[in-house]
Each structure stands twice: as C-alpha cells, then as structure tokens.
C-alpha cells in the first residue's frame, strides 16, 4: 500500500476518498508519483478535485 489516507491526517469517510490514475517515475532510489484524487470534501471518491504528489524514499530498501 502506497497511499493510506486514514493514517495521514485526512479524516474523511471512505466513500468520499479515492486515488486514481497513478503515474510514476524512478528517481535514483526514490519513486515519485502523482495521483488524481477525490479528497478534502470531494462530492464522492470518483469526482477528482485534486492532483496529489508523493515520494517513496529508498523504495528498494523497504521490500
């Protein structure tokens, strides 16, 4: 699991949160990715209202 909104301070109902269409690149030891997101008072999980950016540091060391 790379996105866990419940443990990141985003306190919303599951039917209101969704991350879709993730795209990523590798940056040496990190993975950088963006996601279309329905979060922070989106009408529902599918109606995206944000694009979020994330970094997984040293991904190979975590598996």
mmCIF file as gemmi writes it, N, C-alpha and C atoms, coordinates in Angstrom:
data_model
loop_
_atom_site.group_PDB
_atom_site.id
_atom_site.type_symbol
_atom_site.label_atom_id
_atom_site.label_alt_id
_atom_site.label_comp_id
_atom_site.label_asym_id
_atom_site.label_entity_id
_atom_site.label_seq_id
_atom_site.pdbx_PDB_ins_code
_atom_site.Cartn_x
_atom_site.Cartn_y
_atom_site.Cartn_z
_atom_site.occupancy
_atom_site.B_iso_or_equiv
_atom_site.pdbx_formal_charge
_atom_site.auth_seq_id
_atom_site.auth_asym_id
_atom_site.pdbx_PDB_model_num
ATOM 1 N N . UNK Axp A 1 ? 0.851 -1.17 0 1 0 ? 1 A 1
ATOM 2 C CA . UNK Axp A 1 ? 0 0 0 1 0 ? 1 A 1
ATOM 3 C C . UNK Axp A 1 ? 0.902 1.239 0 1 0 ? 1 A 1
ATOM 4 N N . UNK Axp A 2 ? 0.667 2.125 -0.928 1 0 ? 2 A 1
ATOM 5 C CA . UNK Axp A 2 ? 1.484 3.337 -1.001 1 0 ? 2 A 1
ATOM 6 C C . UNK Axp A 2 ? 0.738 4.579 -0.539 1 0 ? 2 A 1
ATOM 7 N N . UNK Axp A 3 ? -0.593 4.55 -0.538 1 0 ? 3 A 1
ATOM 8 C CA . UNK Axp A 3 ? -1.384 5.677 -0.042 1 0 ? 3 A 1
ATOM 9 C C . UNK Axp A 3 ? -2.371 5.165 0.999 1 0 ? 3 A 1
ATOM 10 N N . UNK Axp A 4 ? -2.259 5.678 2.199 1 0 ? 4 A 1
ATOM 11 C CA . UNK Axp A 4 ? -3.161 5.3 3.283 1 0 ? 4 A 1
ATOM 12 C C . UNK Axp A 4 ? -3.677 6.587 3.91 1 0 ? 4 A 1
ATOM 13 N N . UNK Axp A 5 ? -4.753 7.109 3.371 1 0 ? 5 A 1
ATOM 14 C CA . UNK Axp A 5 ? -5.241 8.42 3.81 1 0 ? 5 A 1
ATOM 15 C C . UNK Axp A 5 ? -5.658 8.415 5.268 1 0 ? 5 A 1
ATOM 16 N N . UNK Axp A 6 ? -6.093 7.277 5.804 1 0 ? 6 A 1
ATOM 17 C CA . UNK Axp A 6 ? -6.583 7.235 7.18 1 0 ? 6 A 1
ATOM 18 C C . UNK Axp A 6 ? -5.489 7.496 8.207 1 0 ? 6 A 1
ATOM 19 N N . UNK Axp A 7 ? -4.229 7.255 7.858 1 0 ? 7 A 1
ATOM 20 C CA . UNK Axp A 7 ? -3.131 7.456 8.8 1 0 ? 7 A 1
ATOM 21 C C . UNK Axp A 7 ? -2.26 8.656 8.411 1 0 ? 7 A 1
ATOM 22 N N . UNK Axp A 8 ? -2.804 9.535 7.606 1 0 ? 8 A 1
ATOM 23 C CA . UNK Axp A 8 ? -2.081 10.743 7.192 1 0 ? 8 A 1
ATOM 24 C C . UNK Axp A 8 ? -2.812 12.019 7.577 1 0 ? 8 A 1
ATOM 25 N N . UNK Axp A 9 ? -3.78 11.924 8.456 1 0 ? 9 A 1
ATOM 26 C CA . UNK Axp A 9 ? -4.487 13.118 8.904 1 0 ? 9 A 1
ATOM 27 C C . UNK Axp A 9 ? -5.655 13.529 8.031 1 0 ? 9 A 1
ATOM 28 N N . UNK Axp A 10 ? -6.041 12.696 7.056 1 0 ? 10 A 1
ATOM 29 C CA . UNK Axp A 10 ? -7.184 13.01 6.199 1 0 ? 10 A 1
ATOM 30 C C . UNK Axp A 10 ? -8.379 12.233 6.736 1 0 ? 10 A 1
ATOM 31 N N . UNK Axp A 11 ? -9.178 12.855 7.553 1 0 ? 11 A 1
ATOM 32 C CA . UNK Axp A 11 ? -10.268 12.164 8.239 1 0 ? 11 A 1
ATOM 33 C C . UNK Axp A 11 ? -11.567 12.335 7.476 1 0 ? 11 A 1
ATOM 34 N N . UNK Axp A 12 ? -11.787 11.482 6.507 1 0 ? 12 A 1
ATOM 35 C CA . UNK Axp A 12 ? -12.995 11.528 5.699 1 0 ? 12 A 1
ATOM 36 C C . UNK Axp A 12 ? -13.541 10.124 5.538 1 0 ? 12 A 1
ATOM 37 N N . UNK Axp A 13 ? -14.825 10.04 5.232 1 0 ? 13 A 1
ATOM 38 C CA . UNK Axp A 13 ? -15.448 8.743 5.01 1 0 ? 13 A 1
ATOM 39 C C . UNK Axp A 13 ? -14.854 8.077 3.768 1 0 ? 13 A 1
ATOM 40 N N . UNK Axp A 14 ? -14.775 6.763 3.793 1 0 ? 14 A 1
ATOM 41 C CA . UNK Axp A 14 ? -14.189 6.026 2.672 1 0 ? 14 A 1
ATOM 42 C C . UNK Axp A 14 ? -14.908 6.261 1.355 1 0 ? 14 A 1
ATOM 43 N N . UNK Axp A 15 ? -16.206 6.511 1.401 1 0 ? 15 A 1
ATOM 44 C CA . UNK Axp A 15 ? -16.943 6.729 0.159 1 0 ? 15 A 1
ATOM 45 C C . UNK Axp A 15 ? -16.721 8.128 -0.413 1 0 ? 15 A 1
ATOM 46 N N . UNK Axp A 16 ? -15.926 8.938 0.252 1 0 ? 16 A 1
ATOM 47 C CA . UNK Axp A 16 ? -15.613 10.288 -0.219 1 0 ? 16 A 1
ATOM 48 C C . UNK Axp A 16 ? -14.157 10.428 -0.664 1 0 ? 16 A 1
ATOM 49 N N . UNK Axp A 17 ? -13.351 9.371 -0.539 1 0 ? 17 A 1
ATOM 50 C CA . UNK Axp A 17 ? -11.916 9.452 -0.835 1 0 ? 17 A 1
ATOM 51 C C . UNK Axp A 17 ? -11.542 8.424 -1.889 1 0 ? 17 A 1
ATOM 52 N N . UNK Axp A 18 ? -10.819 8.859 -2.914 1 0 ? 18 A 1
ATOM 53 C CA . UNK Axp A 18 ? -10.336 7.938 -3.93 1 0 ? 18 A 1
ATOM 54 C C . UNK Axp A 18 ? -9.095 8.48 -4.611 1 0 ? 18 A 1
ATOM 55 N N . UNK Axp A 19 ? -8.169 7.6 -4.92 1 0 ? 19 A 1
ATOM 56 C CA . UNK Axp A 19 ? -6.959 7.941 -5.659 1 0 ? 19 A 1
ATOM 57 C C . UNK Axp A 19 ? -6.958 7.094 -6.918 1 0 ? 19 A 1
ATOM 58 N N . UNK Axp A 20 ? -6.892 7.734 -8.078 1 0 ? 20 A 1
ATOM 59 C CA . UNK Axp A 20 ? -6.946 7.001 -9.333 1 0 ? 20 A 1
ATOM 60 C C . UNK Axp A 20 ? -5.853 7.482 -10.285 1 0 ? 20 A 1
ATOM 61 N N . UNK Axp A 21 ? -5.618 6.679 -11.292 1 0 ? 21 A 1
ATOM 62 C CA . UNK Axp A 21 ? -4.748 7.026 -12.417 1 0 ? 21 A 1
ATOM 63 C C . UNK Axp A 21 ? -3.368 7.481 -11.959 1 0 ? 21 A 1
ATOM 64 N N . UNK Axp A 22 ? -2.734 6.658 -11.166 1 0 ? 22 A 1
ATOM 65 C CA . UNK Axp A 22 ? -1.394 6.962 -10.661 1 0 ? 22 A 1
ATOM 66 C C . UNK Axp A 22 ? -0.384 6.86 -11.796 1 0 ? 22 A 1
ATOM 67 N N . UNK Axp A 23 ? 0.564 7.788 -11.822 1 0 ? 23 A 1
ATOM 68 C CA . UNK Axp A 23 ? 1.661 7.75 -12.779 1 0 ? 23 A 1
ATOM 69 C C . UNK Axp A 23 ? 2.942 7.983 -11.999 1 0 ? 23 A 1
ATOM 70 N N . UNK Axp A 24 ? 3.998 7.222 -12.315 1 0 ? 24 A 1
ATOM 71 C CA . UNK Axp A 24 ? 5.211 7.327 -11.505 1 0 ? 24 A 1
ATOM 72 C C . UNK Axp A 24 ? 6.459 7.374 -12.378 1 0 ? 24 A 1
ATOM 73 N N . UNK Axp A 25 ? 7.53 7.836 -11.739 1 0 ? 25 A 1
ATOM 74 C CA . UNK Axp A 25 ? 8.869 7.793 -12.321 1 0 ? 25 A 1
ATOM 75 C C . UNK Axp A 25 ? 9.832 7.358 -11.223 1 0 ? 25 A 1
ATOM 76 N N . UNK Axp A 26 ? 10.966 6.827 -11.63 1 0 ? 26 A 1
ATOM 77 C CA . UNK Axp A 26 ? 12.007 6.445 -10.687 1 0 ? 26 A 1
ATOM 78 C C . UNK Axp A 26 ? 13.057 7.546 -10.666 1 0 ? 26 A 1
ATOM 79 N N . UNK Axp A 27 ? 13.432 7.97 -9.474 1 0 ? 27 A 1
ATOM 80 C CA . UNK Axp A 27 ? 14.451 8.997 -9.274 1 0 ? 27 A 1
ATOM 81 C C . UNK Axp A 27 ? 15.517 8.4 -8.37 1 0 ? 27 A 1
ATOM 82 N N . UNK Axp A 28 ? 16.478 7.751 -8.981 1 0 ? 28 A 1
ATOM 83 C CA . UNK Axp A 28 ? 17.506 7.005 -8.276 1 0 ? 28 A 1
ATOM 84 C C . UNK Axp A 28 ? 16.86 6.005 -7.328 1 0 ? 28 A 1
ATOM 85 N N . UNK Axp A 29 ? 16.938 6.201 -6.02 1 0 ? 29 A 1
ATOM 86 C CA . UNK Axp A 29 ? 16.377 5.24 -5.066 1 0 ? 29 A 1
ATOM 87 C C . UNK Axp A 29 ? 14.944 5.555 -4.666 1 0 ? 29 A 1
ATOM 88 N N . UNK Axp A 30 ? 14.374 6.596 -5.215 1 0 ? 30 A 1
ATOM 89 C CA . UNK Axp A 30 ? 13.017 7.004 -4.851 1 0 ? 30 A 1
ATOM 90 C C . UNK Axp A 30 ? 12.044 6.755 -5.999 1 0 ? 30 A 1
ATOM 91 N N . UNK Axp A 31 ? 10.782 6.586 -5.645 1 0 ? 31 A 1
ATOM 92 C CA . UNK Axp A 31 ? 9.697 6.583 -6.618 1 0 ? 31 A 1
ATOM 93 C C . UNK Axp A 31 ? 8.902 7.858 -6.393 1 0 ? 31 A 1
ATOM 94 N N . UNK Axp A 32 ? 8.699 8.62 -7.458 1 0 ? 32 A 1
ATOM 95 C CA . UNK Axp A 32 ? 7.869 9.816 -7.403 1 0 ? 32 A 1
ATOM 96 C C . UNK Axp A 32 ? 6.59 9.506 -8.16 1 0 ? 32 A 1
ATOM 97 N N . UNK Axp A 33 ? 5.442 9.887 -7.579 1 0 ? 33 A 1
ATOM 98 C CA . UNK Axp A 33 ? 4.209 9.624 -8.305 1 0 ? 33 A 1
ATOM 99 C C . UNK Axp A 33 ? 3.156 10.679 -8.018 1 0 ? 33 A 1
ATOM 100 N N . UNK Axp A 34 ? 2.277 10.826 -8.982 1 0 ? 34 A 1
ATOM 101 C CA . UNK Axp A 34 ? 1.13 11.722 -8.857 1 0 ? 34 A 1
ATOM 102 C C . UNK Axp A 34 ? -0.13 10.875 -8.991 1 0 ? 34 A 1
ATOM 103 N N . UNK Axp A 35 ? -1.209 11.396 -8.418 1 0 ? 35 A 1
ATOM 104 C CA . UNK Axp A 35 ? -2.475 10.693 -8.476 1 0 ? 35 A 1
ATOM 105 C C . UNK Axp A 35 ? -3.609 11.69 -8.611 1 0 ? 35 A 1
ATOM 106 N N . UNK Axp A 36 ? -4.561 11.337 -9.435 1 0 ? 36 A 1
ATOM 107 C CA . UNK Axp A 36 ? -5.821 12.083 -9.483 1 0 ? 36 A 1
ATOM 108 C C . UNK Axp A 36 ? -6.568 11.687 -8.222 1 0 ? 36 A 1
ATOM 109 N N . UNK Axp A 37 ? -7.079 12.671 -7.471 1 0 ? 37 A 1
ATOM 110 C CA . UNK Axp A 37 ? -7.643 12.36 -6.165 1 0 ? 37 A 1
ATOM 111 C C . UNK Axp A 37 ? -8.985 13.038 -5.932 1 0 ? 37 A 1
ATOM 112 N N . UNK Axp A 38 ? -9.866 12.312 -5.299 1 0 ? 38 A 1
ATOM 113 C CA . UNK Axp A 38 ? -11.093 12.864 -4.749 1 0 ? 38 A 1
ATOM 114 C C . UNK Axp A 38 ? -10.924 12.861 -3.242 1 0 ? 38 A 1
ATOM 115 N N . UNK Axp A 39 ? -10.657 13.996 -2.656 1 0 ? 39 A 1
ATOM 116 C CA . UNK Axp A 39 ? -10.372 14.091 -1.219 1 0 ? 39 A 1
ATOM 117 C C . UNK Axp A 39 ? -10.638 15.524 -0.755 1 0 ? 39 A 1
ATOM 118 N N . UNK Axp A 40 ? -10.694 15.723 0.537 1 0 ? 40 A 1
ATOM 119 C CA . UNK Axp A 40 ? -10.935 17.05 1.111 1 0 ? 40 A 1
ATOM 120 C C . UNK Axp A 40 ? -12.221 17.67 0.58 1 0 ? 40 A 1
ATOM 121 N N . UNK Axp A 41 ? -13.326 17.009 0.912 1 0 ? 41 A 1
ATOM 122 C CA . UNK Axp A 41 ? -14.67 17.477 0.58 1 0 ? 41 A 1
ATOM 123 C C . UNK Axp A 41 ? -15.046 17.316 -0.887 1 0 ? 41 A 1
ATOM 124 N N . UNK Axp A 42 ? -14.475 16.324 -1.551 1 0 ? 42 A 1
ATOM 125 C CA . UNK Axp A 42 ? -14.933 15.993 -2.9 1 0 ? 42 A 1
ATOM 126 C C . UNK Axp A 42 ? -16.366 15.471 -2.802 1 0 ? 42 A 1
ATOM 127 N N . UNK Axp A 43 ? -17.112 15.586 -3.876 1 0 ? 43 A 1
ATOM 128 C CA . UNK Axp A 43 ? -18.501 15.119 -3.866 1 0 ? 43 A 1
ATOM 129 C C . UNK Axp A 43 ? -18.589 13.614 -3.617 1 0 ? 43 A 1
ATOM 130 N N . UNK Axp A 44 ? -17.634 12.87 -4.195 1 0 ? 44 A 1
ATOM 131 C CA . UNK Axp A 44 ? -17.533 11.432 -3.946 1 0 ? 44 A 1
ATOM 132 C C . UNK Axp A 44 ? -16.117 10.986 -4.296 1 0 ? 44 A 1
ATOM 133 N N . UNK Axp A 45 ? -15.848 9.703 -4.162 1 0 ? 45 A 1
ATOM 134 C CA . UNK Axp A 45 ? -14.479 9.219 -4.381 1 0 ? 45 A 1
ATOM 135 C C . UNK Axp A 45 ? -14.033 9.317 -5.829 1 0 ? 45 A 1
ATOM 136 N N . UNK Axp A 46 ? -14.958 9.39 -6.779 1 0 ? 46 A 1
ATOM 137 C CA . UNK Axp A 46 ? -14.585 9.405 -8.184 1 0 ? 46 A 1
ATOM 138 C C . UNK Axp A 46 ? -14.428 10.811 -8.751 1 0 ? 46 A 1
ATOM 139 N N . UNK Axp A 47 ? -15.104 11.782 -8.197 1 0 ? 47 A 1
ATOM 140 C CA . UNK Axp A 47 ? -15.028 13.153 -8.711 1 0 ? 47 A 1
ATOM 141 C C . UNK Axp A 47 ? -13.772 13.838 -8.187 1 0 ? 47 A 1
ATOM 142 N N . UNK Axp A 48 ? -12.713 13.757 -8.96 1 0 ? 48 A 1
ATOM 143 C CA . UNK Axp A 48 ? -11.425 14.296 -8.528 1 0 ? 48 A 1
ATOM 144 C C . UNK Axp A 48 ? -11.499 15.807 -8.361 1 0 ? 48 A 1
ATOM 145 N N . UNK Axp A 49 ? -10.901 16.278 -7.306 1 0 ? 49 A 1
ATOM 146 C CA . UNK Axp A 49 ? -10.802 17.708 -7.087 1 0 ? 49 A 1
ATOM 147 C C . UNK Axp A 49 ? -9.365 18.133 -6.794 1 0 ? 49 A 1
ATOM 148 N N . UNK Axp A 50 ? -8.426 17.184 -6.847 1 0 ? 50 A 1
ATOM 149 C CA . UNK Axp A 50 ? -7.023 17.493 -6.589 1 0 ? 50 A 1
ATOM 150 C C . UNK Axp A 50 ? -6.121 16.542 -7.37 1 0 ? 50 A 1
ATOM 151 N N . UNK Axp A 51 ? -4.893 16.98 -7.55 1 0 ? 51 A 1
ATOM 152 C CA . UNK Axp A 51 ? -3.813 16.115 -8.005 1 0 ? 51 A 1
ATOM 153 C C . UNK Axp A 51 ? -2.812 16.088 -6.863 1 0 ? 51 A 1
ATOM 154 N N . UNK Axp A 52 ? -2.445 14.895 -6.406 1 0 ? 52 A 1
ATOM 155 C CA . UNK Axp A 52 ? -1.522 14.803 -5.275 1 0 ? 52 A 1
ATOM 156 C C . UNK Axp A 52 ? -0.173 14.281 -5.753 1 0 ? 52 A 1
ATOM 157 N N . UNK Axp A 53 ? 0.888 14.7 -5.073 1 0 ? 53 A 1
ATOM 158 C CA . UNK Axp A 53 ? 2.257 14.303 -5.395 1 0 ? 53 A 1
ATOM 159 C C . UNK Axp A 53 ? 2.816 13.559 -4.19 1 0 ? 53 A 1
ATOM 160 N N . UNK Axp A 54 ? 3.558 12.475 -4.461 1 0 ? 54 A 1
ATOM 161 C CA . UNK Axp A 54 ? 4.092 11.653 -3.378 1 0 ? 54 A 1
ATOM 162 C C . UNK Axp A 54 ? 5.497 11.166 -3.733 1 0 ? 54 A 1
ATOM 163 N N . UNK Axp A 55 ? 6.258 10.857 -2.693 1 0 ? 55 A 1
ATOM 164 C CA . UNK Axp A 55 ? 7.6 10.301 -2.869 1 0 ? 55 A 1
ATOM 165 C C . UNK Axp A 55 ? 7.747 9.118 -1.919 1 0 ? 55 A 1
ATOM 166 N N . UNK Axp A 56 ? 8.206 7.999 -2.466 1 0 ? 56 A 1
ATOM 167 C CA . UNK Axp A 56 ? 8.559 6.851 -1.646 1 0 ? 56 A 1
ATOM 168 C C . UNK Axp A 56 ? 10.078 6.804 -1.623 1 0 ? 56 A 1
ATOM 169 N N . UNK Axp A 57 ? 10.649 7.138 -0.486 1 0 ? 57 A 1
ATOM 170 C CA . UNK Axp A 57 ? 12.113 7.2 -0.371 1 0 ? 57 A 1
ATOM 171 C C . UNK Axp A 57 ? 12.696 5.799 -0.239 1 0 ? 57 A 1
ATOM 172 N N . UNK Axp A 58 ? 13.808 5.589 -0.92 1 0 ? 58 A 1
ATOM 173 C CA . UNK Axp A 58 ? 14.555 4.33 -0.819 1 0 ? 58 A 1
ATOM 174 C C . UNK Axp A 58 ? 13.641 3.112 -0.939 1 0 ? 58 A 1
ATOM 175 N N . UNK Axp A 59 ? 12.818 3.093 -1.957 1 0 ? 59 A 1
ATOM 176 C CA . UNK Axp A 59 ? 11.81 2.04 -2.094 1 0 ? 59 A 1
ATOM 177 C C . UNK Axp A 59 ? 12.408 0.632 -2.084 1 0 ? 59 A 1
ATOM 178 N N . UNK Axp A 60 ? 13.561 0.446 -2.674 1 0 ? 60 A 1
ATOM 179 C CA . UNK Axp A 60 ? 14.147 -0.897 -2.736 1 0 ? 60 A 1
ATOM 180 C C . UNK Axp A 60 ? 14.571 -1.399 -1.354 1 0 ? 60 A 1
ATOM 181 N N . UNK Axp A 61 ? 14.876 -0.486 -0.462 1 0 ? 61 A 1
ATOM 182 C CA . UNK Axp A 61 ? 15.289 -0.872 0.894 1 0 ? 61 A 1
ATOM 183 C C . UNK Axp A 61 ? 14.094 -1.25 1.764 1 0 ? 61 A 1
ATOM 184 N N . UNK Axp A 62 ? 12.877 -0.948 1.316 1 0 ? 62 A 1
ATOM 185 C CA . UNK Axp A 62 ? 11.696 -1.199 2.118 1 0 ? 62 A 1
ATOM 186 C C . UNK Axp A 62 ? 10.991 -2.512 1.78 1 0 ? 62 A 1
ATOM 187 N N . UNK Axp A 63 ? 11.52 -3.273 0.806 1 0 ? 63 A 1
ATOM 188 C CA . UNK Axp A 63 ? 10.863 -4.51 0.413 1 0 ? 63 A 1
ATOM 189 C C . UNK Axp A 63 ? 11.767 -5.701 0.59 1 0 ? 63 A 1
